Amino acid sequence: MPFGLPVLLVSALSATVIATLTIYAPGDGVRTWVRRLFLILVNLNPWMIGTWRKDFSARETFMAAWFFVFVVVLFGASMHGKP
């Protein structure tokens, strides 16, 4: 199934909503998990890079969560309808 404009819009909208929720989530645990998932998604080795232990700012957390959700929704849309 080729991606059309509706799939991209749904992916972008859902990514924006969820990324905004991660910014306002209480506690640092959410930011830590967003950071870890993002670093795993972009294939960075967590044991050799100082970024793994560095805290993300609110803007970096938003962008990491947005990218992660956008990719997951697009992947889910590509798998929809396949046997």
HTML snippet that shows the backbone in 3Dmol.js (N, CA, C, O; Angstrom):
<script src="https://3Dmol.org/build/3Dmol-min.js"></script>
<div id="view" style="width:600px;height:400px;position:relative"></div>
<script>
const pdb = `
ATOM      1  N   MET A   1       0.836  -1.173   0.000  1.00  0.00           N
ATOM      2  CA  MET A   1       0.000   0.000   0.000  1.00  0.00           C
ATOM      3  C   MET A   1       0.883   1.240   0.000  1.00  0.00           C
ATOM      4  O   MET A   1       1.663   1.435   0.932  1.00  0.00           O
ATOM      5  N   PRO A   2       0.781   2.062  -1.000  1.00  0.00           N
ATOM      6  CA  PRO A   2       1.573   3.295  -0.993  1.00  0.00           C
ATOM      7  C   PRO A   2       0.999   4.273   0.025  1.00  0.00           C
ATOM      8  O   PRO A   2      -0.211   4.344   0.242  1.00  0.00           O
ATOM      9  N   PHE A   3       1.892   5.011   0.628  1.00  0.00           N
ATOM     10  CA  PHE A   3       1.445   5.992   1.612  1.00  0.00           C
ATOM     11  C   PHE A   3       0.840   7.187   0.905  1.00  0.00           C
ATOM     12  O   PHE A   3       1.434   7.740  -0.021  1.00  0.00           O
ATOM     13  N   GLY A   4      -0.313   7.574   1.334  1.00  0.00           N
ATOM     14  CA  GLY A   4      -0.968   8.747   0.789  1.00  0.00           C
ATOM     15  C   GLY A   4      -0.956   9.864   1.816  1.00  0.00           C
ATOM     16  O   GLY A   4      -0.445   9.706   2.924  1.00  0.00           O
ATOM     17  N   LEU A   5      -1.508  10.955   1.443  1.00  0.00           N
ATOM     18  CA  LEU A   5      -1.570  12.115   2.319  1.00  0.00           C
ATOM     19  C   LEU A   5      -2.337  11.829   3.607  1.00  0.00           C
ATOM     20  O   LEU A   5      -1.906  12.288   4.665  1.00  0.00           O
ATOM     21  N   PRO A   6      -3.459  11.090   3.575  1.00  0.00           N
ATOM     22  CA  PRO A   6      -4.164  10.818   4.838  1.00  0.00           C
ATOM     23  C   PRO A   6      -3.320  10.039   5.847  1.00  0.00           C
ATOM     24  O   PRO A   6      -3.383  10.313   7.046  1.00  0.00           O
ATOM     25  N   VAL A   7      -2.543   9.087   5.382  1.00  0.00           N
ATOM     26  CA  VAL A   7      -1.698   8.308   6.301  1.00  0.00           C
ATOM     27  C   VAL A   7      -0.638   9.196   6.925  1.00  0.00           C
ATOM     28  O   VAL A   7      -0.368   9.099   8.122  1.00  0.00           O
ATOM     29  N   LEU A   8      -0.038  10.059   6.125  1.00  0.00           N
ATOM     30  CA  LEU A   8       0.978  10.962   6.658  1.00  0.00           C
ATOM     31  C   LEU A   8       0.375  11.963   7.638  1.00  0.00           C
ATOM     32  O   LEU A   8       0.992  12.293   8.651  1.00  0.00           O
ATOM     33  N   LEU A   9      -0.826  12.444   7.338  1.00  0.00           N
ATOM     34  CA  LEU A   9      -1.483  13.386   8.243  1.00  0.00           C
ATOM     35  C   LEU A   9      -1.854  12.728   9.568  1.00  0.00           C
ATOM     36  O   LEU A   9      -1.679  13.327  10.629  1.00  0.00           O
ATOM     37  N   VAL A  10      -2.362  11.510   9.515  1.00  0.00           N
ATOM     38  CA  VAL A  10      -2.704  10.787  10.746  1.00  0.00           C
ATOM     39  C   VAL A  10      -1.438  10.525  11.557  1.00  0.00           C
ATOM     40  O   VAL A  10      -1.446  10.668  12.779  1.00  0.00           O
ATOM     41  N   SER A  11      -0.363  10.146  10.895  1.00  0.00           N
ATOM     42  CA  SER A  11       0.899   9.899  11.590  1.00  0.00           C
ATOM     43  C   SER A  11       1.413  11.168  12.252  1.00  0.00           C
ATOM     44  O   SER A  11       1.832  11.137  13.409  1.00  0.00           O
ATOM     45  N   ALA A  12       1.385  12.272  11.537  1.00  0.00           N
ATOM     46  CA  ALA A  12       1.887  13.540  12.078  1.00  0.00           C
ATOM     47  C   ALA A  12       1.009  14.041  13.226  1.00  0.00           C
ATOM     48  O   ALA A  12       1.520  14.536  14.231  1.00  0.00           O
ATOM     49  N   LEU A  13      -0.307  13.913  13.077  1.00  0.00           N
ATOM     50  CA  LEU A  13      -1.211  14.379  14.125  1.00  0.00           C
ATOM     51  C   LEU A  13      -1.082  13.543  15.389  1.00  0.00           C
ATOM     52  O   LEU A  13      -1.007  14.090  16.489  1.00  0.00           O
ATOM     53  N   SER A  14      -1.056  12.229  15.242  1.00  0.00           N
ATOM     54  CA  SER A  14      -0.923  11.378  16.428  1.00  0.00           C
ATOM     55  C   SER A  14       0.437  11.567  17.091  1.00  0.00           C
ATOM     56  O   SER A  14       0.540  11.536  18.318  1.00  0.00           O
ATOM     57  N   ALA A  15       1.477  11.763  16.290  1.00  0.00           N
ATOM     58  CA  ALA A  15       2.802  12.004  16.855  1.00  0.00           C
ATOM     59  C   ALA A  15       2.833  13.320  17.623  1.00  0.00           C
ATOM     60  O   ALA A  15       3.456  13.403  18.681  1.00  0.00           O
ATOM     61  N   THR A  16       2.177  14.334  17.110  1.00  0.00           N
ATOM     62  CA  THR A  16       2.144  15.632  17.787  1.00  0.00           C
ATOM     63  C   THR A  16       1.394  15.549  19.111  1.00  0.00           C
ATOM     64  O   THR A  16       1.838  16.112  20.112  1.00  0.00           O
ATOM     65  N   VAL A  17       0.278  14.862  19.123  1.00  0.00           N
ATOM     66  CA  VAL A  17      -0.517  14.736  20.348  1.00  0.00           C
ATOM     67  C   VAL A  17       0.256  13.962  21.417  1.00  0.00           C
ATOM     68  O   VAL A  17       0.329  14.404  22.563  1.00  0.00           O
ATOM     69  N   ILE A  18       0.823  12.838  21.062  1.00  0.00           N
ATOM     70  CA  ILE A  18       1.531  12.020  22.045  1.00  0.00           C
ATOM     71  C   ILE A  18       2.813  12.707  22.510  1.00  0.00           C
ATOM     72  O   ILE A  18       3.153  12.634  23.691  1.00  0.00           O
ATOM     73  N   ALA A  19       3.524  13.368  21.610  1.00  0.00           N
ATOM     74  CA  ALA A  19       4.734  14.085  22.011  1.00  0.00           C
ATOM     75  C   ALA A  19       4.406  15.226  22.959  1.00  0.00           C
ATOM     76  O   ALA A  19       5.168  15.497  23.887  1.00  0.00           O
ATOM     77  N   THR A  20       3.288  15.895  22.739  1.00  0.00           N
ATOM     78  CA  THR A  20       2.867  16.962  23.652  1.00  0.00           C
ATOM     79  C   THR A  20       2.531  16.393  25.025  1.00  0.00           C
ATOM     80  O   THR A  20       2.842  17.009  26.045  1.00  0.00           O
ATOM     81  N   LEU A  21       1.902  15.226  25.057  1.00  0.00           N
ATOM     82  CA  LEU A  21       1.594  14.591  26.341  1.00  0.00           C
ATOM     83  C   LEU A  21       2.854  14.194  27.096  1.00  0.00           C
ATOM     84  O   LEU A  21       2.871  14.245  28.326  1.00  0.00           O
ATOM     85  N   THR A  22       3.900  13.802  26.394  1.00  0.00           N
ATOM     86  CA  THR A  22       5.141  13.431  27.084  1.00  0.00           C
ATOM     87  C   THR A  22       5.812  14.631  27.738  1.00  0.00           C
ATOM     88  O   THR A  22       6.502  14.488  28.747  1.00  0.00           O
ATOM     89  N   ILE A  23       5.612  15.806  27.170  1.00  0.00           N
ATOM     90  CA  ILE A  23       6.197  17.008  27.757  1.00  0.00           C
ATOM     91  C   ILE A  23       5.557  17.318  29.111  1.00  0.00           C
ATOM     92  O   ILE A  23       6.245  17.723  30.049  1.00  0.00           O
ATOM     93  N   TYR A  24       4.246  17.127  29.210  1.00  0.00           N
ATOM     94  CA  TYR A  24       3.522  17.473  30.432  1.00  0.00           C
ATOM     95  C   TYR A  24       3.350  16.300  31.390  1.00  0.00           C
ATOM     96  O   TYR A  24       2.689  16.442  32.419  1.00  0.00           O
ATOM     97  N   ALA A  25       3.926  15.153  31.076  1.00  0.00           N
ATOM     98  CA  ALA A  25       3.833  13.995  31.972  1.00  0.00           C
ATOM     99  C   ALA A  25       4.671  14.260  33.224  1.00  0.00           C
ATOM    100  O   ALA A  25       5.786  14.771  33.127  1.00  0.00           O
ATOM    101  N   PRO A  26       4.143  13.917  34.386  1.00  0.00           N
ATOM    102  CA  PRO A  26       4.898  14.172  35.613  1.00  0.00           C
ATOM    103  C   PRO A  26       6.055  13.197  35.776  1.00  0.00           C
ATOM    104  O   PRO A  26       5.959  12.032  35.388  1.00  0.00           O
ATOM    105  N   GLY A  27       7.125  13.674  36.341  1.00  0.00           N
ATOM    106  CA  GLY A  27       8.272  12.829  36.637  1.00  0.00           C
ATOM    107  C   GLY A  27       9.269  12.748  35.504  1.00  0.00           C
ATOM    108  O   GLY A  27       8.959  13.051  34.352  1.00  0.00           O
ATOM    109  N   ASP A  28      10.463  12.335  35.853  1.00  0.00           N
ATOM    110  CA  ASP A  28      11.531  12.202  34.863  1.00  0.00           C
ATOM    111  C   ASP A  28      11.541  10.843  34.195  1.00  0.00           C
ATOM    112  O   ASP A  28      12.278  10.640  33.230  1.00  0.00           O
ATOM    113  N   GLY A  29      10.748   9.912  34.679  1.00  0.00           N
ATOM    114  CA  GLY A  29      10.721   8.568  34.106  1.00  0.00           C
ATOM    115  C   GLY A  29      10.273   8.553  32.660  1.00  0.00           C
ATOM    116  O   GLY A  29      10.785   7.776  31.854  1.00  0.00           O
ATOM    117  N   VAL A  30       9.323   9.406  32.327  1.00  0.00           N
ATOM    118  CA  VAL A  30       8.825   9.467  30.946  1.00  0.00           C
ATOM    119  C   VAL A  30       9.919   9.955  30.011  1.00  0.00           C
ATOM    120  O   VAL A  30      10.136   9.383  28.943  1.00  0.00           O
ATOM    121  N   ARG A  31      10.610  11.021  30.420  1.00  0.00           N
ATOM    122  CA  ARG A  31      11.703  11.536  29.583  1.00  0.00           C
ATOM    123  C   ARG A  31      12.816  10.509  29.417  1.00  0.00           C
ATOM    124  O   ARG A  31      13.406  10.386  28.343  1.00  0.00           O
ATOM    125  N   THR A  32      13.097   9.775  30.488  1.00  0.00           N
ATOM    126  CA  THR A  32      14.143   8.757  30.407  1.00  0.00           C
ATOM    127  C   THR A  32      13.766   7.677  29.408  1.00  0.00           C
ATOM    128  O   THR A  32      14.603   7.274  28.600  1.00  0.00           O
ATOM    129  N   TRP A  33      12.525   7.197  29.442  1.00  0.00           N
ATOM    130  CA  TRP A  33      12.106   6.150  28.518  1.00  0.00           C
ATOM    131  C   TRP A  33      11.994   6.650  27.087  1.00  0.00           C
ATOM    132  O   TRP A  33      12.303   5.914  26.149  1.00  0.00           O
ATOM    133  N   VAL A  34      11.561   7.880  26.907  1.00  0.00           N
ATOM    134  CA  VAL A  34      11.522   8.452  25.555  1.00  0.00           C
ATOM    135  C   VAL A  34      12.934   8.529  24.996  1.00  0.00           C
ATOM    136  O   VAL A  34      13.168   8.183  23.838  1.00  0.00           O
ATOM    137  N   ARG A  35      13.871   8.982  25.815  1.00  0.00           N
ATOM    138  CA  ARG A  35      15.265   9.079  25.383  1.00  0.00           C
ATOM    139  C   ARG A  35      15.815   7.702  25.014  1.00  0.00           C
ATOM    140  O   ARG A  35      16.469   7.552  23.982  1.00  0.00           O
ATOM    141  N   ARG A  36      15.557   6.713  25.840  1.00  0.00           N
ATOM    142  CA  ARG A  36      16.068   5.367  25.567  1.00  0.00           C
ATOM    143  C   ARG A  36      15.464   4.770  24.298  1.00  0.00           C
ATOM    144  O   ARG A  36      16.176   4.183  23.483  1.00  0.00           O
ATOM    145  N   LEU A  37      14.155   4.920  24.135  1.00  0.00           N
ATOM    146  CA  LEU A  37      13.510   4.391  22.930  1.00  0.00           C
ATOM    147  C   LEU A  37      14.023   5.080  21.670  1.00  0.00           C
ATOM    148  O   LEU A  37      14.240   4.435  20.644  1.00  0.00           O
ATOM    149  N   PHE A  38      14.213   6.391  21.754  1.00  0.00           N
ATOM    150  CA  PHE A  38      14.718   7.129  20.603  1.00  0.00           C
ATOM    151  C   PHE A  38      16.136   6.681  20.249  1.00  0.00           C
ATOM    152  O   PHE A  38      16.440   6.479  19.074  1.00  0.00           O
ATOM    153  N   LEU A  39      16.999   6.524  21.240  1.00  0.00           N
ATOM    154  CA  LEU A  39      18.375   6.106  20.968  1.00  0.00           C
ATOM    155  C   LEU A  39      18.423   4.690  20.407  1.00  0.00           C
ATOM    156  O   LEU A  39      19.260   4.390  19.555  1.00  0.00           O
ATOM    157  N   ILE A  40      17.543   3.825  20.871  1.00  0.00           N
ATOM    158  CA  ILE A  40      17.479   2.472  20.311  1.00  0.00           C
ATOM    159  C   ILE A  40      16.976   2.527  18.871  1.00  0.00           C
ATOM    160  O   ILE A  40      17.472   1.805  18.005  1.00  0.00           O
ATOM    161  N   LEU A  41      15.981   3.395  18.616  1.00  0.00           N
ATOM    162  CA  LEU A  41      15.426   3.518  17.263  1.00  0.00           C
ATOM    163  C   LEU A  41      16.479   3.972  16.259  1.00  0.00           C
ATOM    164  O   LEU A  41      16.513   3.482  15.130  1.00  0.00           O
ATOM    165  N   VAL A  42      17.331   4.899  16.660  1.00  0.00           N
ATOM    166  CA  VAL A  42      18.344   5.395  15.726  1.00  0.00           C
ATOM    167  C   VAL A  42      19.633   4.578  15.800  1.00  0.00           C
ATOM    168  O   VAL A  42      20.658   4.971  15.243  1.00  0.00           O
ATOM    169  N   ASN A  43      19.573   3.433  16.493  1.00  0.00           N
ATOM    170  CA  ASN A  43      20.674   2.473  16.542  1.00  0.00           C
ATOM    171  C   ASN A  43      21.949   2.998  17.172  1.00  0.00           C
ATOM    172  O   ASN A  43      23.044   2.718  16.684  1.00  0.00           O
ATOM    173  N   LEU A  44      21.821   3.743  18.233  1.00  0.00           N
ATOM    174  CA  LEU A  44      23.005   4.167  18.966  1.00  0.00           C
ATOM    175  C   LEU A  44      23.283   3.161  20.070  1.00  0.00           C
ATOM    176  O   LEU A  44      22.363   2.680  20.733  1.00  0.00           O
ATOM    177  N   ASN A  45      24.520   2.856  20.257  1.00  0.00           N
ATOM    178  CA  ASN A  45      24.918   1.912  21.283  1.00  0.00           C
ATOM    179  C   ASN A  45      24.861   2.606  22.639  1.00  0.00           C
ATOM    180  O   ASN A  45      25.593   3.574  22.850  1.00  0.00           O
ATOM    181  N   PRO A  46      24.027   2.156  23.558  1.00  0.00           N
ATOM    182  CA  PRO A  46      23.860   2.864  24.827  1.00  0.00           C
ATOM    183  C   PRO A  46      25.054   2.781  25.760  1.00  0.00           C
ATOM    184  O   PRO A  46      25.130   3.561  26.710  1.00  0.00           O
ATOM    185  N   TRP A  47      25.980   1.879  25.533  1.00  0.00           N
ATOM    186  CA  TRP A  47      27.072   1.708  26.465  1.00  0.00           C
ATOM    187  C   TRP A  47      28.305   2.529  26.113  1.00  0.00           C
ATOM    188  O   TRP A  47      29.202   2.660  26.946  1.00  0.00           O
ATOM    189  N   MET A  48      28.379   3.076  24.926  1.00  0.00           N
ATOM    190  CA  MET A  48      29.598   3.773  24.526  1.00  0.00           C
ATOM    191  C   MET A  48      29.383   5.256  24.248  1.00  0.00           C
ATOM    192  O   MET A  48      30.335   5.956  23.904  1.00  0.00           O
ATOM    193  N   ILE A  49      28.192   5.737  24.384  1.00  0.00           N
ATOM    194  CA  ILE A  49      27.914   7.120  24.025  1.00  0.00           C
ATOM    195  C   ILE A  49      27.417   7.864  25.250  1.00  0.00           C
ATOM    196  O   ILE A  49      26.508   7.395  25.935  1.00  0.00           O
ATOM    197  N   GLY A  50      28.001   9.009  25.531  1.00  0.00           N
ATOM    198  CA  GLY A  50      27.617   9.799  26.688  1.00  0.00           C
ATOM    199  C   GLY A  50      26.199  10.324  26.611  1.00  0.00           C
ATOM    200  O   GLY A  50      25.613  10.663  27.639  1.00  0.00           O
ATOM    201  N   THR A  51      25.634  10.399  25.419  1.00  0.00           N
ATOM    202  CA  THR A  51      24.273  10.893  25.252  1.00  0.00           C
ATOM    203  C   THR A  51      23.279   9.998  25.980  1.00  0.00           C
ATOM    204  O   THR A  51      22.215  10.464  26.387  1.00  0.00           O
ATOM    205  N   TRP A  52      23.603   8.742  26.147  1.00  0.00           N
ATOM    206  CA  TRP A  52      22.691   7.805  26.792  1.00  0.00           C
ATOM    207  C   TRP A  52      22.407   8.222  28.232  1.00  0.00           C
ATOM    208  O   TRP A  52      21.302   8.017  28.734  1.00  0.00           O
ATOM    209  N   ARG A  53      23.406   8.807  28.894  1.00  0.00           N
ATOM    210  CA  ARG A  53      23.226   9.208  30.288  1.00  0.00           C
ATOM    211  C   ARG A  53      22.812  10.673  30.433  1.00  0.00           C
ATOM    212  O   ARG A  53      22.406  11.091  31.518  1.00  0.00           O
ATOM    213  N   LYS A  54      22.906  11.436  29.386  1.00  0.00           N
ATOM    214  CA  LYS A  54      22.558  12.858  29.428  1.00  0.00           C
ATOM    215  C   LYS A  54      21.041  13.017  29.406  1.00  0.00           C
ATOM    216  O   LYS A  54      20.342  12.281  28.709  1.00  0.00           O
ATOM    217  N   ASP A  55      20.543  13.975  30.165  1.00  0.00           N
ATOM    218  CA  ASP A  55      19.109  14.253  30.161  1.00  0.00           C
ATOM    219  C   ASP A  55      18.741  15.085  28.948  1.00  0.00           C
ATOM    220  O   ASP A  55      19.463  16.009  28.574  1.00  0.00           O
ATOM    221  N   PHE A  56      17.622  14.754  28.339  1.00  0.00           N
ATOM    222  CA  PHE A  56      17.114  15.529  27.215  1.00  0.00           C
ATOM    223  C   PHE A  56      16.384  16.757  27.761  1.00  0.00           C
ATOM    224  O   PHE A  56      15.781  16.703  28.833  1.00  0.00           O
ATOM    225  N   SER A  57      16.442  17.843  27.029  1.00  0.00           N
ATOM    226  CA  SER A  57      15.631  19.008  27.372  1.00  0.00           C
ATOM    227  C   SER A  57      14.189  18.720  26.954  1.00  0.00           C
ATOM    228  O   SER A  57      13.906  17.693  26.336  1.00  0.00           O
ATOM    229  N   ALA A  58      13.287  19.632  27.296  1.00  0.00           N
ATOM    230  CA  ALA A  58      11.883  19.444  26.920  1.00  0.00           C
ATOM    231  C   ALA A  58      11.733  19.414  25.403  1.00  0.00           C
ATOM    232  O   ALA A  58      10.947  18.627  24.875  1.00  0.00           O
ATOM    233  N   ARG A  59      12.473  20.255  24.703  1.00  0.00           N
ATOM    234  CA  ARG A  59      12.387  20.289  23.236  1.00  0.00           C
ATOM    235  C   ARG A  59      12.928  18.996  22.632  1.00  0.00           C
ATOM    236  O   ARG A  59      12.338  18.459  21.694  1.00  0.00           O
ATOM    237  N   GLU A  60      14.047  18.489  23.161  1.00  0.00           N
ATOM    238  CA  GLU A  60      14.601  17.237  22.649  1.00  0.00           C
ATOM    239  C   GLU A  60      13.674  16.063  22.938  1.00  0.00           C
ATOM    240  O   GLU A  60      13.541  15.157  22.115  1.00  0.00           O
ATOM    241  N   THR A  61      13.035  16.077  24.098  1.00  0.00           N
ATOM    242  CA  THR A  61      12.077  15.026  24.427  1.00  0.00           C
ATOM    243  C   THR A  61      10.890  15.062  23.473  1.00  0.00           C
ATOM    244  O   THR A  61      10.442  14.019  22.998  1.00  0.00           O
ATOM    245  N   PHE A  62      10.382  16.258  23.192  1.00  0.00           N
ATOM    246  CA  PHE A  62       9.261  16.386  22.267  1.00  0.00           C
ATOM    247  C   PHE A  62       9.634  15.848  20.888  1.00  0.00           C
ATOM    248  O   PHE A  62       8.881  15.073  20.298  1.00  0.00           O
ATOM    249  N   MET A  63      10.790  16.255  20.375  1.00  0.00           N
ATOM    250  CA  MET A  63      11.194  15.833  19.033  1.00  0.00           C
ATOM    251  C   MET A  63      11.464  14.322  18.973  1.00  0.00           C
ATOM    252  O   MET A  63      11.111  13.667  17.993  1.00  0.00           O
ATOM    253  N   ALA A  64      12.083  13.777  20.013  1.00  0.00           N
ATOM    254  CA  ALA A  64      12.347  12.337  20.042  1.00  0.00           C
ATOM    255  C   ALA A  64      11.042  11.550  20.095  1.00  0.00           C
ATOM    256  O   ALA A  64      10.882  10.562  19.378  1.00  0.00           O
ATOM    257  N   ALA A  65      10.110  11.984  20.939  1.00  0.00           N
ATOM    258  CA  ALA A  65       8.815  11.305  21.030  1.00  0.00           C
ATOM    259  C   ALA A  65       8.042  11.442  19.728  1.00  0.00           C
ATOM    260  O   ALA A  65       7.398  10.491  19.285  1.00  0.00           O
ATOM    261  N   TRP A  66       8.099  12.618  19.113  1.00  0.00           N
ATOM    262  CA  TRP A  66       7.388  12.837  17.860  1.00  0.00           C
ATOM    263  C   TRP A  66       7.915  11.901  16.778  1.00  0.00           C
ATOM    264  O   TRP A  66       7.135  11.244  16.089  1.00  0.00           O
ATOM    265  N   PHE A  67       9.234  11.840  16.630  1.00  0.00           N
ATOM    266  CA  PHE A  67       9.836  10.993  15.605  1.00  0.00           C
ATOM    267  C   PHE A  67       9.506   9.527  15.850  1.00  0.00           C
ATOM    268  O   PHE A  67       9.157   8.804  14.917  1.00  0.00           O
ATOM    269  N   PHE A  68       9.615   9.084  17.101  1.00  0.00           N
ATOM    270  CA  PHE A  68       9.352   7.690  17.434  1.00  0.00           C
ATOM    271  C   PHE A  68       7.909   7.309  17.106  1.00  0.00           C
ATOM    272  O   PHE A  68       7.674   6.275  16.481  1.00  0.00           O
ATOM    273  N   VAL A  69       6.947   8.121  17.514  1.00  0.00           N
ATOM    274  CA  VAL A  69       5.534   7.810  17.262  1.00  0.00           C
ATOM    275  C   VAL A  69       5.229   7.883  15.773  1.00  0.00           C
ATOM    276  O   VAL A  69       4.471   7.058  15.263  1.00  0.00           O
ATOM    277  N   PHE A  70       5.798   8.849  15.068  1.00  0.00           N
ATOM    278  CA  PHE A  70       5.588   8.975  13.634  1.00  0.00           C
ATOM    279  C   PHE A  70       6.032   7.710  12.909  1.00  0.00           C
ATOM    280  O   PHE A  70       5.318   7.204  12.043  1.00  0.00           O
ATOM    281  N   VAL A  71       7.205   7.200  13.259  1.00  0.00           N
ATOM    282  CA  VAL A  71       7.723   5.985  12.622  1.00  0.00           C
ATOM    283  C   VAL A  71       6.863   4.778  12.979  1.00  0.00           C
ATOM    284  O   VAL A  71       6.576   3.949  12.115  1.00  0.00           O
ATOM    285  N   VAL A  72       6.453   4.667  14.225  1.00  0.00           N
ATOM    286  CA  VAL A  72       5.635   3.527  14.649  1.00  0.00           C
ATOM    287  C   VAL A  72       4.278   3.528  13.935  1.00  0.00           C
ATOM    288  O   VAL A  72       3.809   2.477  13.497  1.00  0.00           O
ATOM    289  N   VAL A  73       3.654   4.690  13.817  1.00  0.00           N
ATOM    290  CA  VAL A  73       2.353   4.763  13.133  1.00  0.00           C
ATOM    291  C   VAL A  73       2.507   4.447  11.645  1.00  0.00           C
ATOM    292  O   VAL A  73       1.671   3.748  11.073  1.00  0.00           O
ATOM    293  N   LEU A  74       3.559   4.951  11.020  1.00  0.00           N
ATOM    294  CA  LEU A  74       3.777   4.619   9.603  1.00  0.00           C
ATOM    295  C   LEU A  74       4.032   3.132   9.415  1.00  0.00           C
ATOM    296  O   LEU A  74       3.536   2.534   8.460  1.00  0.00           O
ATOM    297  N   PHE A  75       4.793   2.534  10.307  1.00  0.00           N
ATOM    298  CA  PHE A  75       5.050   1.098  10.227  1.00  0.00           C
ATOM    299  C   PHE A  75       3.746   0.319  10.416  1.00  0.00           C
ATOM    300  O   PHE A  75       3.477  -0.645   9.699  1.00  0.00           O
ATOM    301  N   GLY A  76       2.942   0.749  11.389  1.00  0.00           N
ATOM    302  CA  GLY A  76       1.653   0.099  11.609  1.00  0.00           C
ATOM    303  C   GLY A  76       0.736   0.227  10.405  1.00  0.00           C
ATOM    304  O   GLY A  76       0.016  -0.711  10.062  1.00  0.00           O
ATOM    305  N   ALA A  77       0.761   1.391   9.761  1.00  0.00           N
ATOM    306  CA  ALA A  77      -0.078   1.595   8.563  1.00  0.00           C
ATOM    307  C   ALA A  77       0.408   0.727   7.414  1.00  0.00           C
ATOM    308  O   ALA A  77      -0.396   0.252   6.612  1.00  0.00           O
ATOM    309  N   SER A  78       1.705   0.517   7.329  1.00  0.00           N
ATOM    310  CA  SER A  78       2.215  -0.325   6.248  1.00  0.00           C
ATOM    311  C   SER A  78       1.874  -1.798   6.467  1.00  0.00           C
ATOM    312  O   SER A  78       1.735  -2.550   5.503  1.00  0.00           O
ATOM    313  N   MET A  79       1.739  -2.213   7.725  1.00  0.00           N
ATOM    314  CA  MET A  79       1.399  -3.597   8.025  1.00  0.00           C
ATOM    315  C   MET A  79      -0.103  -3.847   7.972  1.00  0.00           C
ATOM    316  O   MET A  79      -0.533  -4.999   7.915  1.00  0.00           O
ATOM    317  N   HIS A  80      -0.891  -2.807   7.989  1.00  0.00           N
ATOM    318  CA  HIS A  80      -2.345  -2.962   7.962  1.00  0.00           C
ATOM    319  C   HIS A  80      -2.790  -3.512   6.607  1.00  0.00           C
ATOM    320  O   HIS A  80      -2.423  -2.993   5.552  1.00  0.00           O
ATOM    321  N   GLY A  81      -3.560  -4.535   6.668  1.00  0.00           N
ATOM    322  CA  GLY A  81      -4.091  -5.100   5.433  1.00  0.00           C
ATOM    323  C   GLY A  81      -3.222  -6.187   4.814  1.00  0.00           C
ATOM    324  O   GLY A  81      -3.612  -6.782   3.809  1.00  0.00           O
ATOM    325  N   LYS A  82      -2.056  -6.458   5.389  1.00  0.00           N
ATOM    326  CA  LYS A  82      -1.208  -7.533   4.865  1.00  0.00           C
ATOM    327  C   LYS A  82      -1.598  -8.838   5.542  1.00  0.00           C
ATOM    328  O   LYS A  82      -1.981  -8.840   6.712  1.00  0.00           O
ATOM    329  N   PRO A  83      -1.503  -9.956   4.811  1.00  0.00           N
ATOM    330  CA  PRO A  83      -1.890 -11.238   5.403  1.00  0.00           C
ATOM    331  C   PRO A  83      -0.938 -11.712   6.478  1.00  0.00           C
ATOM    332  O   PRO A  83      -1.144 -12.777   7.059  1.00  0.00           O
TER     333      PRO A  83
END
`;
const viewer = $3Dmol.createViewer("view");
viewer.addModel(pdb, "pdb");
viewer.setStyle({}, {cartoon: {color: "spectrum"}});
viewer.zoomTo();
viewer.render();
</script>
